[in-house]
């Protein structure tokens, strides 16, 4: 067995290897900083290019529109808002409300939202008493107002069964 003695009084550091690693890290950081500066310069140039047309026109304001153009644009906005309002019906809440008021013997065939929270309901009933009961339930409900029977007529369901088709208009009360 051979014993060796370590006569070093401190840790050995390979100074050449450490210096190389530090220089490599410094070079990498300089390359990344250069890349960031180039990206910043490119973004600044793009911002200048995009803001040049608005500076030529005298600011960010849009060109002046004539009265007719403003009215046409207002009509288009009104139409778009009506479409959005018609498409934003809370169908789940509406169907839950209808489920509470539709009596037995009434089959709904159409539920169509209209302007100003109006609703058109179409369906088929076996008897006029069932239709009257449905309309009374709608009128008593706090979820529906202004209930009107738009039309009703006799119809045949299948070969032998008589029925009454109807169409009702009402307004949906806000929640």
Secondary structure, 3 states (H helix, E strand, C coil): CCCCCCCCCCCCCCHHHHHHHHHHHHHHHHHHHHHHHHHHHHHHHHHHHHHHHHHHCCCCCCCCCCHHHHHHHHHHHHHHHHHHHHHCCCHHHHHHHHHHHCCCCEEEEEEEECCCCEEEEEEEECCHHHHHHHHHHHHHCCCEEEEEEEEEEEEEECCCEEEEEEEEEEEECCC
